[in-house]
Amino acid sequence: MALVARNITGFQHVFAHVHRCCYSKSVQQEIKKNCSKDIYTNLALEDWIYRNFDLKNQHILMLWQNEPCIVIGRHQNPWLETNFPELPNITEQGVKLARRNSGGGTVFHDLGNLNLTFFTPREHYDRKYNLEILTRSLFREFGLKAEISPRKDLTVRNYKVSGTASKLGRPNAYHHCTLLVKTNKVDLSLALQRHEVDIETNATKSIKTKIMNLCEDNPDVSINKLRKAIGWEYMRTTALTIRDGGLHLANKQKGFQMDSQKIRDQYTSWEWCYGKTPKFNISKTFSVPETLISSYGASCDLKITMTVECGKISDISLYIPPGLSSSGFSGNANVISSLIGHKFSEEALNILENLLGGYVDEKEKFVSECLKQLLCLI
Amino acid sequence: MAGRYRQIFQIPTLSWLVEKQSLTKIGSICSSNFHVCGYSSARVSYKLSDIGEGIREVVVKEWHVKEGDVVSQFDNICEVQSDKASVTITSRYDGVIKKLHYAIDDIALVGKPLVDIETEEGGETADDEIPHDLAKDIMVEEQVENRDTTIISEQPILCIPSVRRLIKEHNVDPKLIKGTGKNARILKEDVLKFLEKRSEPIGTTTLIGDRVEPIKGFQKAMARTMTESLKVPLFLYSDEISVTRLSELRRSIKSLPELKDVKISLLPFFVKAASNALQRYPILNSSPDENCENVTYHGSHNIGIAMDTKVGLAVPAVKNVEGLGVMEIAKELARLMESGREGTFAPDDLKGGTFSISNIGAMSGTYMKPIPLPPQVAIIALGASQVLPRFDENRNVVAEEILNISISADHRIIDGATVARFAQFLKKQIENPYLLFLNV
């Protein structure tokens, strides 16, 4: 490998780390390559390994890809982070939404993106170490100089090429990251485009950064080559076993067949994807048509705030302008109480549609229409 | 947002906390005194342990428990998030949650109390953990058990310090306790259940009979080896040996002044005779492998003597008999028998036997069918000696001291003729004791 001779500091770097790992001579490292391209299956596999595998003497690196999907962090709000209503329309099959178990921000995956998960016991959790394996392999194989940002992202020429997240528990921990190789940037921006929504929440907010595909820096980079390069780099650090086909091997593990379907079901369930959203308030302001207000000239904006907890509408508050209240409008109890307790999803929208037909009063109709607009986010 | 966080860091009391804990005023507390006073001795302030990577604060994102919930060790308590890492905090104790120090979305500080748990054990302080562990996996050292070499513990034994103390207090072998916690951890309930099952504390004799002995089973080892032996087809060969001359020899040796303190029975002679015979027929001093594909001929004759000891059936071996004289064998036997009486064998004594002799005749009995101890292939049982009338060369009735031997051998690799020849050779040595010393 001609690259090896070029940069001596790079090599010293390698040695420093090889030395550091020598203590774990008895720790085997294994690379699993998943066959599935389904985000939910892959998340289930990741989860299963995290919960059940004995990693004391074996570290695992999992390499996987997904069909177009958007993955939000454990404590994030999908309506805030994604272009939610448009997701089914982006790309031919639509973009799936999934929530992962680790923290961090929202990412877009497609087949031009490589995901890596480093599984270790809790005591050996070290993100920097893992990311350095990546930087070394990128340099060795493609001459790409990637840097590790303070937020533990990989950047090339100040453009982000990789995002990181991790999950720590007992006794295992994992650190996973993405690598943008040849992602469709148009789809990515469409999917991640946020609407102008007034959402108040303590959910983790993603931080937008400029991204770049690795292939833009070096056209030679492809997913397969990258996978091999990283695999080699991972193997170089300690004693090794390399195996392909994560699902096949995992199937040999006791209980995996039964558990994996259950775990996958959890990841596809509404309760997980949406129900785990931290409590938030979503508001929208509407200007009241003049016909409904007894002329006052004062502010004529109706503000509706919906409180959503565990993905279900728990409260709706109306801020009624004086113009509206003076005409005897107190806030329609019917439409509000019928929505409370329902999922913040199409379900609520359908209920509203049904009720809308039954209203005669203009004001009630108007409020319902506003609520409908609010729910258009879904 | 950043400003808000900073403010909280400087004034670490949160209003809802102050409501519940009306001990001190805002501003006069320094954060380390949160959990001072007012607590009962069993209440533990469980601090947030180090997350690693120099992280000092995290955001509490989800509680899995609420006040009043009962938790067991290793149950999930909450999810916290730092940077991009989502961390699951698990409980170190069994007990009841008494207080949650943070609300959702609050900043929790590493090293500060996270929850208060009321445990059953009093007075334990939740020491600030060293970075790696919330519940440290304690490896209980495998106690060197003199008595027990056949029970092999493959797993390290996991339990928390308080459970380990309990185990030590009751002098229990942790290998015998079945752990029902995660990763086969031994929980307090397991220890208590185990203690209930035992009718008396460890350290007293193992009785043979109806009592169910759950511990250091010499009995258990015996049961296991015998079951294994059953898989082996055995060939039994019995014969009687006249030990008249041997007994005479023994009596004359005993009277020698040098050997006054050494107890000589017939056994050392038999051991030496067996060793000489094994030289001739080494296949009886071998071991087949599991699938009976290869046979290992052992170089040394480590002859095990089956004895009934304080702890049950034990087969300590006299090593390298081929190099020992009868007196040395006798001394070694005496030592082993002493160990048997005390019940304290060195682990080496019980290992490495290649051939066995059972002197059950010392108690009583004439004919027996002994079972070789795997992976050995042969065993001799000596019956009791009796004075019986026999015919001599001239057809006169004479009184002979007769002793019956029974030899069992693994018929997969040893044929009957070999055993017969071995037995005849042995018999010749015993009936003509001078041959023992000539090794002819």
Interface residues (C-beta under 8 A of the other chain):
Chain A: D54 G73 R74 H75 N101 S102 G103 G104 G105 R122 E123 Y125 R127 K128 R151 K152 G163 T164 A165 S166 K167 L168 G169 R170 P171 N202 T204 P278
Chain B: I51 G52 E53 K61 E62 F74 E79 Q81 S82 D83 K84 A85 S86 V87 T88 T90 I104 D105 H132 D133 L134 A135 D137 N183
